[in-house]
C-alpha cells in the first residue's frame, strides 16, 4: 500500500467514526485535528507527485527539441 493509500484510508476511517457519532468530546476534537493533519499531508504528497510528473513530461519534451 502506498503512502497516499494508507493516509487516505486512515482519513476515511476517522471521518467515518466522526460521522457515526462514535466519538464525543476530547476524542472527537483529537480526531478532527488528526483529519486536518492527514488532509495536509495528502495535499503535500499530491502536489509533490504532480510536480514530479510535470518535470518528467518537460524533460521528455526537452529531449525532443
N, CA, C and O atoms as CSV, one atom per row, in Angstrom:
chain,resi,resn,atom,element,x,y,z
A,1,UNK,N,N,0.857,-1.181,0.000
A,1,UNK,CA,C,0.000,0.000,0.000
A,1,UNK,C,C,0.899,1.239,0.000
A,1,UNK,O,O,1.846,1.318,0.783
A,2,UNK,N,N,0.610,2.192,-0.861
A,2,UNK,CA,C,1.405,3.416,-0.946
A,2,UNK,C,C,1.077,4.357,0.203
A,2,UNK,O,O,0.087,4.180,0.913
A,3,UNK,N,N,1.939,5.369,0.372
A,3,UNK,CA,C,1.693,6.379,1.411
A,3,UNK,C,C,0.352,7.068,1.188
A,3,UNK,O,O,-0.402,7.295,2.134
A,4,UNK,N,N,0.059,7.398,-0.068
A,4,UNK,CA,C,-1.211,8.062,-0.359
A,4,UNK,C,C,-2.385,7.180,0.035
A,4,UNK,O,O,-3.365,7.660,0.604
A,5,UNK,N,N,-2.287,5.907,-0.265
A,5,UNK,CA,C,-3.381,4.996,0.061
A,5,UNK,C,C,-3.548,4.816,1.567
A,5,UNK,O,O,-4.669,4.794,2.075
A,6,UNK,N,N,-2.435,4.690,2.272
A,6,UNK,CA,C,-2.545,4.498,3.725
A,6,UNK,C,C,-3.049,5.762,4.415
A,6,UNK,O,O,-3.861,5.684,5.337
A,7,UNK,N,N,-2.573,6.926,3.973
A,7,UNK,CA,C,-3.063,8.185,4.546
A,7,UNK,C,C,-4.553,8.360,4.256
A,7,UNK,O,O,-5.324,8.763,5.127
A,8,UNK,N,N,-4.938,8.055,3.034
A,8,UNK,CA,C,-6.335,8.180,2.634
A,8,UNK,C,C,-7.222,7.222,3.432
A,8,UNK,O,O,-8.312,7.596,3.865
A,9,UNK,N,N,-6.756,5.993,3.624
A,9,UNK,CA,C,-7.538,5.013,4.380
A,9,UNK,C,C,-7.716,5.468,5.822
A,9,UNK,O,O,-8.802,5.334,6.386
A,10,UNK,N,N,-6.654,6.005,6.422
A,10,UNK,CA,C,-6.761,6.485,7.802
A,10,UNK,C,C,-7.733,7.656,7.884
A,10,UNK,O,O,-8.554,7.724,8.799
A,11,UNK,N,N,-7.638,8.579,6.927
A,11,UNK,CA,C,-8.538,9.731,6.915
A,11,UNK,C,C,-9.984,9.281,6.757
A,11,UNK,O,O,-10.867,9.776,7.458
A,12,UNK,N,N,-10.230,8.364,5.859
A,12,UNK,CA,C,-11.590,7.871,5.650
A,12,UNK,C,C,-12.127,7.183,6.900
A,12,UNK,O,O,-13.292,7.358,7.256
A,13,UNK,N,N,-11.275,6.397,7.568
A,13,UNK,CA,C,-11.703,5.717,8.789
A,13,UNK,C,C,-12.067,6.689,9.895
A,13,UNK,O,O,-13.085,6.525,10.569
A,14,UNK,N,N,-11.233,7.698,10.080
A,14,UNK,CA,C,-11.525,8.707,11.112
A,14,UNK,C,C,-12.783,9.493,10.771
A,14,UNK,O,O,-13.601,9.773,11.647
A,15,UNK,N,N,-12.937,9.847,9.509
A,15,UNK,CA,C,-14.125,10.601,9.100
A,15,UNK,C,C,-15.392,9.779,9.346
A,15,UNK,O,O,-16.411,10.315,9.780
A,16,UNK,N,N,-15.324,8.497,9.070
A,16,UNK,CA,C,-16.480,7.634,9.302
A,16,UNK,C,C,-16.823,7.561,10.792
A,16,UNK,O,O,-17.993,7.607,11.170
A,17,UNK,N,N,-15.797,7.447,11.625
A,17,UNK,CA,C,-16.038,7.412,13.078
A,17,UNK,C,C,-16.661,8.719,13.557
A,17,UNK,O,O,-17.535,8.710,14.424
A,18,UNK,N,N,-16.212,9.848,12.994
A,18,UNK,CA,C,-16.787,11.135,13.377
A,18,UNK,C,C,-18.240,11.243,12.916
A,18,UNK,O,O,-19.101,11.715,13.658
A,19,UNK,N,N,-18.503,10.804,11.692
A,19,UNK,CA,C,-19.878,10.880,11.169
A,19,UNK,C,C,-20.834,9.988,11.962
A,19,UNK,O,O,-22.004,10.330,12.134
A,20,UNK,N,N,-20.343,8.853,12.439
A,20,UNK,CA,C,-21.197,7.898,13.141
A,20,UNK,C,C,-21.607,8.383,14.527
A,20,UNK,O,O,-22.556,7.861,15.111
A,21,UNK,N,N,-20.901,9.373,15.053
A,21,UNK,CA,C,-21.192,9.865,16.397
A,21,UNK,C,C,-20.519,9.036,17.474
A,21,UNK,O,O,-20.762,9.228,18.665
A,22,UNK,N,N,-19.668,8.107,17.043
A,22,UNK,CA,C,-18.957,7.228,17.976
A,22,UNK,C,C,-18.044,8.016,18.911
A,22,UNK,O,O,-17.847,7.630,20.063
A,23,UNK,N,N,-17.493,9.107,18.418
A,23,UNK,CA,C,-16.553,9.912,19.201
A,23,UNK,C,C,-17.238,11.176,19.693
A,23,UNK,O,O,-17.989,11.823,18.963
A,24,UNK,N,N,-16.966,11.510,20.937
A,24,UNK,CA,C,-17.520,12.738,21.511
A,24,UNK,C,C,-16.452,13.443,22.326
A,24,UNK,O,O,-15.489,12.820,22.771
A,25,UNK,N,N,-16.621,14.723,22.519
A,25,UNK,CA,C,-15.732,15.494,23.371
A,25,UNK,C,C,-14.295,15.525,22.896
A,25,UNK,O,O,-14.023,15.741,21.715
A,26,UNK,N,N,-13.378,15.306,23.826
A,26,UNK,CA,C,-11.943,15.389,23.527
A,26,UNK,C,C,-11.504,14.398,22.441
A,26,UNK,O,O,-10.732,14.776,21.560
A,27,UNK,N,N,-11.972,13.142,22.476
A,27,UNK,CA,C,-11.573,12.223,21.407
A,27,UNK,C,C,-12.035,12.696,20.015
A,27,UNK,O,O,-11.332,12.504,19.023
A,28,UNK,N,N,-13.204,13.304,19.959
A,28,UNK,CA,C,-13.693,13.823,18.681
A,28,UNK,C,C,-12.830,14.994,18.218
A,28,UNK,O,O,-12.503,15.099,17.036
A,29,UNK,N,N,-12.467,15.867,19.143
A,29,UNK,CA,C,-11.614,17.008,18.799
A,29,UNK,C,C,-10.250,16.529,18.312
A,29,UNK,O,O,-9.704,17.082,17.357
A,30,UNK,N,N,-9.697,15.505,18.963
A,30,UNK,CA,C,-8.417,14.946,18.533
A,30,UNK,C,C,-8.530,14.325,17.151
A,30,UNK,O,O,-7.617,14.445,16.334
A,31,UNK,N,N,-9.654,13.660,16.888
A,31,UNK,CA,C,-9.865,13.053,15.572
A,31,UNK,C,C,-9.963,14.126,14.492
A,31,UNK,O,O,-9.444,13.947,13.390
A,32,UNK,N,N,-10.619,15.226,14.798
A,32,UNK,CA,C,-10.729,16.330,13.833
A,32,UNK,C,C,-9.342,16.896,13.536
A,32,UNK,O,O,-9.011,17.168,12.381
A,33,UNK,N,N,-8.530,17.074,14.582
A,33,UNK,CA,C,-7.163,17.565,14.376
A,33,UNK,C,C,-6.349,16.589,13.529
A,33,UNK,O,O,-5.601,17.002,12.642
A,34,UNK,N,N,-6.499,15.293,13.806
A,34,UNK,CA,C,-5.767,14.283,13.031
A,34,UNK,C,C,-6.240,14.298,11.576
A,34,UNK,O,O,-5.428,14.139,10.665
A,35,UNK,N,N,-7.526,14.483,11.348
A,35,UNK,CA,C,-8.048,14.574,9.978
A,35,UNK,C,C,-7.408,15.750,9.244
A,35,UNK,O,O,-7.044,15.633,8.073
A,36,UNK,N,N,-7.273,16.869,9.925
A,36,UNK,CA,C,-6.648,18.042,9.309
A,36,UNK,C,C,-5.189,17.755,8.965
A,36,UNK,O,O,-4.715,18.136,7.895
A,37,UNK,N,N,-4.474,17.082,9.874
A,37,UNK,CA,C,-3.076,16.725,9.608
A,37,UNK,C,C,-2.971,15.789,8.408
A,37,UNK,O,O,-2.121,15.970,7.536
A,38,UNK,N,N,-3.841,14.793,8.379
A,38,UNK,CA,C,-3.816,13.831,7.273
A,38,UNK,C,C,-4.140,14.514,5.945
A,38,UNK,O,O,-3.506,14.238,4.926
A,39,UNK,N,N,-5.126,15.401,5.964
A,39,UNK,CA,C,-5.501,16.110,4.739
A,39,UNK,C,C,-4.344,16.969,4.238
A,39,UNK,O,O,-4.101,17.045,3.034
A,40,UNK,N,N,-3.632,17.614,5.158
A,40,UNK,CA,C,-2.480,18.434,4.765
A,40,UNK,C,C,-1.372,17.561,4.169
A,40,UNK,O,O,-0.772,17.926,3.158
A,41,UNK,N,N,-1.100,16.415,4.789
A,41,UNK,CA,C,-0.073,15.512,4.270
A,41,UNK,C,C,-0.462,14.957,2.909
A,41,UNK,O,O,0.378,14.843,2.017
A,42,UNK,N,N,-1.740,14.611,2.747
A,42,UNK,CA,C,-2.213,14.120,1.455
A,42,UNK,C,C,-2.049,15.191,0.378
A,42,UNK,O,O,-1.606,14.902,-0.734
A,43,UNK,N,N,-2.406,16.417,0.713
A,43,UNK,CA,C,-2.253,17.517,-0.240
A,43,UNK,C,C,-0.809,17.712,-0.647
A,43,UNK,O,O,-0.512,17.914,-1.824
A,44,UNK,N,N,0.095,17.651,0.329
A,44,UNK,CA,C,1.517,17.815,0.037
A,44,UNK,C,C,2.030,16.670,-0.842
A,44,UNK,O,O,2.802,16.895,-1.773
A,45,UNK,N,N,1.600,15.450,-0.541
A,45,UNK,CA,C,2.012,14.290,-1.344
A,45,UNK,C,C,1.499,14.416,-2.780
A,45,UNK,O,O,2.224,14.126,-3.732
A,46,UNK,N,N,0.265,14.843,-2.925
A,46,UNK,CA,C,-0.306,15.006,-4.269
A,46,UNK,C,C,0.406,16.114,-5.046
A,46,UNK,O,O,0.668,15.968,-6.239
A,47,UNK,N,N,0.719,17.220,-4.369
A,47,UNK,CA,C,1.462,18.304,-5.016
A,47,UNK,C,C,2.832,17.821,-5.485
A,47,UNK,O,O,3.251,18.114,-6.606
A,48,UNK,N,N,3.522,17.085,-4.628
A,48,UNK,CA,C,4.848,16.572,-4.980
A,48,UNK,C,C,4.763,15.613,-6.160
A,48,UNK,O,O,5.608,15.642,-7.054
A,49,UNK,N,N,3.743,14.764,-6.159
A,49,UNK,CA,C,3.558,13.827,-7.264
A,49,UNK,C,C,3.290,14.581,-8.561
A,49,UNK,O,O,3.831,14.235,-9.611
A,50,UNK,N,N,2.461,15.601,-8.485
A,50,UNK,CA,C,2.142,16.393,-9.683
A,50,UNK,C,C,3.385,17.110,-10.203
A,50,UNK,O,O,3.616,17.148,-11.411
A,51,UNK,N,N,4.184,17.678,-9.304
A,51,UNK,CA,C,5.409,18.363,-9.729
A,51,UNK,C,C,6.377,17.389,-10.393
A,51,UNK,O,O,6.969,17.703,-11.426
A,52,UNK,N,N,6.535,16.216,-9.805
A,52,UNK,CA,C,7.443,15.217,-10.377
A,52,UNK,C,C,6.959,14.756,-11.744
A,52,UNK,O,O,7.764,14.530,-12.648
A,53,UNK,N,N,5.668,14.618,-11.895
A,53,UNK,CA,C,5.100,14.210,-13.174
A,53,UNK,C,C,5.335,15.295,-14.219
A,53,UNK,O,O,5.720,15.002,-15.351
A,54,UNK,N,N,5.101,16.554,-13.833
A,54,UNK,CA,C,5.308,17.663,-14.764
A,54,UNK,C,C,6.764,17.751,-15.191
A,54,UNK,O,O,7.054,17.972,-16.367
A,55,UNK,N,N,7.677,17.582,-14.251
A,55,UNK,CA,C,9.104,17.621,-14.587
A,55,UNK,C,C,9.455,16.517,-15.562
A,55,UNK,O,O,10.197,16.737,-16.519
A,56,UNK,N,N,8.927,15.343,-15.324
A,56,UNK,CA,C,9.179,14.224,-16.212
A,56,UNK,C,C,8.673,14.511,-17.613
A,56,UNK,O,O,9.337,14.189,-18.598
A,57,UNK,N,N,7.493,15.120,-17.701
A,57,UNK,CA,C,6.939,15.470,-19.010
A,57,UNK,C,C,7.799,16.515,-19.695
A,57,UNK,O,O,8.037,16.428,-20.900
A,58,UNK,N,N,8.269,17.505,-18.943
A,58,UNK,CA,C,9.091,18.561,-19.532
A,58,UNK,C,C,10.452,18.012,-19.982
A,58,UNK,O,O,10.965,18.399,-21.032
A,59,UNK,N,N,11.020,17.127,-19.196
A,59,UNK,CA,C,12.308,16.562,-19.581
A,59,UNK,C,C,12.184,15.810,-20.884
A,59,UNK,O,O,13.083,15.866,-21.724
A,60,UNK,N,N,11.085,15.109,-21.064
A,60,UNK,CA,C,10.855,14.390,-22.318
A,60,UNK,C,C,10.728,15.357,-23.486
A,60,UNK,O,O,11.224,15.088,-24.580
A,61,UNK,N,N,10.067,16.476,-23.253
A,61,UNK,CA,C,9.906,17.467,-24.299
A,61,UNK,C,C,11.240,18.110,-24.649
A,61,UNK,O,O,11.504,18.384,-25.820
A,62,UNK,N,N,12.077,18.353,-23.662
A,62,UNK,CA,C,13.380,18.945,-23.934
A,62,UNK,C,C,14.227,18.018,-24.812
A,62,UNK,O,O,14.964,18.482,-25.682
A,63,UNK,N,N,14.118,16.742,-24.584
A,63,UNK,CA,C,14.870,15.787,-25.399
A,63,UNK,C,C,14.432,15.826,-26.847
A,63,UNK,O,O,15.229,15.585,-27.753
A,64,UNK,N,N,13.157,16.132,-27.062
A,64,UNK,CA,C,12.652,16.174,-28.431
A,64,UNK,C,C,13.183,17.399,-29.169
A,64,UNK,O,O,13.323,17.373,-30.392
A,65,UNK,N,N,13.474,18.454,-28.448
A,65,UNK,CA,C,13.950,19.691,-29.070
A,65,UNK,C,C,15.407,19.509,-29.373
A,65,UNK,O,O,16.046,20.418,-29.904
